[in-house]
Amino acid sequence: MDKKRHLLFIIGTAWMIDALDVALLSFIMPLIKNEWAIGSTELGLAAAVTSIGMIIGSIVCGKLADKYGRKNIIIGTLLVFSLGNLALIFAPNILWFMVIRFITGIGLGGELPVAATIIADNYTGTKRSQMLLLADSFWAYGWILASLISFLIIPRFGWRAAVALAALFAFYALALRKHLPNEPGNKKSHEGTFKELLSSKHRSRLIVLSIMWFIVMLTYYGIFLWLPTVLTMRGFSIVNSLGYTLIMSIAQLPGYYLAAYLMNKMSRKKILAIYLLGTLISSFVFGFGTNVALILVAGAFMSFFDLGAWGTLISLTPAQFPEKIRGTAMGTAQAVGRVGATVGPFLVGWLFDFKLGISVIFSVFAVLLIIAIVVLLIGVKDNLEDEY
């Protein structure tokens, strides 16, 4: 395996482990709801607390990656995540569950911005965009892995065994990270400041991308963390929900690969607009659909388009900033996105507690996606190559 593909494989594990964690949490939510007899709002808060930790991790680790080097920080984030999942096995109640998830979230939130920055540092032009998107495609493999674990392990051994298995995968990825390429010894020369990031040259770009991340993450986490619960509410057994989620996870892969192929054909702005529109239409159909087959197909297309949009946004963001502030910029934009990821699951639980239907909730998501498309069309330059 050549060095570039080796780097892609190593960094891709960051997305895979992150997705494994998020997906397992979505499967665990209905189980802890019954085990600890908690309401939907409290359950949404338990899901959202991870994102609160991610907000802190994104900002802090992005800045530290510019200051102390990408390699040191990404290894540290994975270690925090791994130890957090080991501790989660012993959580006795919902309070401790949330405390541990908060700490775990710091590692998760710091990992992806730094991982994307490493890819952006090692590629240029269209190839950089494609490699960022392909690295993000490992997210789908994390979901597939989580679906299999949830289908095969949780029914027999419980959710704690699944969490333990996730921690083992993370320790394996930690060993892989030791093979990351060495960085220049003078890391200080790449250290920018928040003041520079917020200067007139970069501020408008940061604001636009942060809005995009906020909406993409809010809709993604709001939809997919609750999806097994929503499917169960619509009459599916938990086994059928897991089996369907496996199909949906596989549906993500062609979404990523098609977007990577289109990078040579059109600008990322057009690709992202197409994928956001596809997410809007498919989520609207899912929310209002009454026919079982229609709901299943809409869910698969929702997965296809939503993850493709996420991957395209990943390919767009870090390359919009110079190397010395790239980690800080990526971490800040994703931290704003993590606010959306925090709001999304809690908002869904809160709306359910107010007895609002699934169609109303997905209408809210549709409106937000329309806003994202408008911001994209107005605020992002339609260029094929990056300035940096």
N, C-alpha and C positions, 0 to 999 in steps of 0.2 A: 504494500500500500504506500503510495507516494505521500510526501509530507503534508500537502494541502488536503488530501482526502483524510489523512490521519487526523489532522486538526478538525475537520468537519465532524468526524466521528466522535472525537473527544468532547467537543463543544456541544454536539447534538445531545449528548447524555444529560446536559443541563436542562434542556427542554423536556426530555423524556422523564426525568425524575420529577420535575416540577409538575408535569401533566399527571404523572402517576399519583402524586399527592392530592392534586385538585380532584381528580376523578374518584379516588378512594373516599375522599371526604363526601362527595355527592352520594355515594352508595352507603356510607356509614350514617348519614343524617337520619334517614327513616328508622334506623336501628337504635340509635341513641335516644331518639324521640320516645320510642316505646320503653327502652330500658330505664330511662330516668324520668319518664312521665312529664315531659316539658311541652310547652305550647309552641305554635308555629313562629311567633315573634322571637321567643328565646332561642329557638332552633336557628332562625335566620341570623341572630346575633352571634351564635356559636360559629357559624360559617364565616361571618363578616370579620370576626376578630383576627383571623389569619391575615386578612388583607390590611388590617391596621398595622400589624407587624411588618407587612410587606412595604407599606408606605415609608416607614422608618428605614428599613433595609435598603430600599431603592435609592433614597437620597444619600444616606451615609456611605454605603458601599460604592456607589457610583463615584462619589468624591474621593474616597480612599483609593479606588482603583487608579485614578489620575495621579494621586500622590505617591502611592507605595507600589504600584504595579498591578496589572490585571491578574497575573498568575497567583500571587499571594492571597489576594482578596477572594477570588473565586473558590480556592481551596478552603478558605476559612468559612465561607457561606455554606458550602456543602457539609462541612463538619458540624456546624450549628444545626442544620436541618436534620442530619442523621441522628445526633444525640437527642434532638427534640422528639423525633418519632419513637426512639427507644423509650423515652420517658412517658410518652402517651399511652404505652401499653399498660401502665400502672395507674392511669387516671381513675380515681374512685367516684367522681361525680362531675356534673357539668361545669362547675366553677373551675376545677383543676384542669379539665379538658380545655377550657378557653384560655387559661393561663399558659399552658404548654403550647397550644396552637399559636398564641401570640409570639412566643419566642421562636418557634419553628418558622413563622412567617417572616421574621427578620432575615433568616438565612435564605428563604425562598425569594423574597423580594430583592435581595442584593445579588442573587445569582444571575438572573436573566439579563439585566442591563450590562453587567460586566461581560457575560458570555457574548452578547451581541457586539460589544465594543471590541473584543478580541478578534472576531471575524472581520469587522469593519477595518481594523488596523492592518489586516493581512491581505486584503483584496482591494481593488479599485474598480470604478466604473460599473458596467452591467454585471460583470462577474461577481462583484461584491454583493449586488442586490440578489442575484441568484443564490449565492452561497448562504446569505442571511436567511433567505426563504427556505432553502433546503435544510438548514440547521433547525429552523422553526418547525419543519415537518416532522421532526422527531417527537414533537408534542403528540401527534396522532399515535405513534407507537406506545407512548406512555398511557394513553387512554385504552388502547387495545390490551396492553398488559394489565391495567387496572380492571378492565372488564373480565378478563380471564381469572384473575385473582378473586374478584368478587363472586364470580360464578362458581368457581371450584373450591375456594378456601373458606369464604365467609359462612356459607350454609352449614359447613361441617365443623369449623373451628372457631367461628366468631370473628368480629371485626378487629379485635386486638391482634390476632394472628396475622391478619392482612397488613396491619400497620407494621408489625415486626418484620415482615417480608420486605416491605417498602424500605425500611431502614437498612436492610442488608444490601439491597440494590444500590442505595445511596453510597454505602461504604465501598462497593465495587467501583462505582463511578469516581469516588475520591482517589482510588488507586490509579485510575486512568489519568486523572488530572496531573499527576506527577510527570507525565510525558508531554505537557504543554511546552511550547517553544520558550526559550529564555528571552527576556526583554533587555533593552539597553540598560546598562548599569546606571546611567544618569537619568533616573526616572523624574527627578525634579524639573528637568527641562520640558517635560510634558504636563506639568501641573498648572492648570488654569485656576480661575477663581469664579465664584458665583457672580461677582460684580461684572466680570467679563461676559459671562453667559447672559446676564440681564442687560447688557449694553444694547444700544439702538441697532447695532448690526445683527444681533442674534435674537433679540427679545420677541419680535413679532413671529418669527419662525417657531420659537419655543412655545408661545401661546397657542398657535394654531395646532401644533402637534400634540400639545397637552390636552386640548379640547377633544381631539380625535381619540387619543388614548382613553380619556375619561369615558366617552360614550361606548367605545368598542369594549372596554373591560366591564362596564356596568351591564351592558346587554349580554355579554358572554357569560359572566359569572351569575347574573340573575337568571339566565335561562338554564345553563347547563348544570349548575349546582343543584337546582331544583327539579331537573328533568326526570330522574327516576321517581321522585315523589309525585310529580304531575302525571306521569304515565300510570302510576298506581291509582291515583285519584280517578283516572279515566277508565278504570276497570281491569288494568293489567295486573297480573301477579308480579311479585318482586322478581321471580325467575325470568318471566317474559320481558320485564323492563331491562334486566341485565343483558339478556340476549339481544334485544334491540339496540342497546347502547353499544354493544360490540360491533354491530352492523354500522351504526352511525360513526363509530370511531374509524372504521375502515373507509367510510365515505369521505373522511377528511383528506386522505392521501391524494386522490386525484385532484382535489381542490388546490392543494399545495403545488403539485407538479404542473398543473395547467398554468398556474400563476407564474411559476418559474420559467416555463416555456414562453409565455407571453412577454417576458421581460425583454426579449430580443425583437419583439414586434411592435410594442407600444410603450408609452410612458407609464410609470408606476401610478401616477394620478388617475389615468383612465382605468387601469386594472383595478385599483382600489375602489373607484366609483362603481364599476360593474359588480364587484363582490359585495359591496355594501347594499346595493340595490337588490341583489339576489338574496342577501340575508333578510332584508326588509320584507320582500314578497313571501319567502318561504316561512318566516316566523309568523307573518300575518295569517297565512293559510293554516299553519299549525294551530294557532290560537283559536281560529274560528271553525276549523274543520270538525265535522261530526262523523264522517265516514272513517272507519278504522284504517283502511288501506291508504286513504288520502293523508291521514295524520302521520302514518309511518313514512310515506314518501316525502312529505313536507319536512319531517324531522331530519331525514337523511340529507336533503338539500340544504337545510339550515346549517347542518354541520359542515357540509362542503363549502358553502359560501362564507360562513362566519370565520372559520379557521383560515381560509384563504385570505380574507381581509386582514386578519391579525398578522399573518405572515408577510403580507405586502407592506403593512405599516411598520413592521420590524425592519424590513429591508430599506425603508425610506428614512427612518429617524436618525440613527447614529451617523449616517453619511452626510447629514446636513450641517455638521459641526466639525471644526478643526480638531485634530487629534488631542491637543492638550486639554480641551474641555469636553471631549466626547463622552467619557464616562460620567461626568457630572451632568451633562445635558440629557443623556439617555436615562440616567437614574431619576432626574427631576421630572421628565416627561412621564415616565412610567409610574412615578410616585403619585402624580396627579391622576393617572389612570387607576392606580390602586384605591384612590378615594372612591372612584366609580365602582370598583370591584367590592369595596366595603359596603357601599350603599345598595348595590344590586340585590344580593341575597337577603339583606335585612328588609328592603322594600317589598320584595315578593312575599316574605313571611308576614309582614305587617298588613299587606293588602288581602292576603288569605284570611287573616284573623278578622278583618272587616267584612268577610263574606263576599268579597268581590270575585267574579268569575275569572277563569283562565283567559277568556277572550279580552277582558278589560286590561289585564296585565300585559298581554302581548300587544295590545293597542298602544300602551305606553312605550313599549320597546320600539314599535314602528315609528312613532313620532320622534324619538331620540335618534333613530337611524336616519331619518329625513334631515334632521339638523346636522348630523355628521356629514352627509353628502353635500349640503349647502356650504358648510365650512370648508370642506375639501375643495370644492369647485372654485370658491372665491379666494381662499387663503394660501393654496399650495401652487407653486410654479409648475408648469407642465413641461418638465425637461427630462431628457433621457439620461443625461450624465450628471454627476454630482459636482458641486463647487469645490468640495474638499476630497 
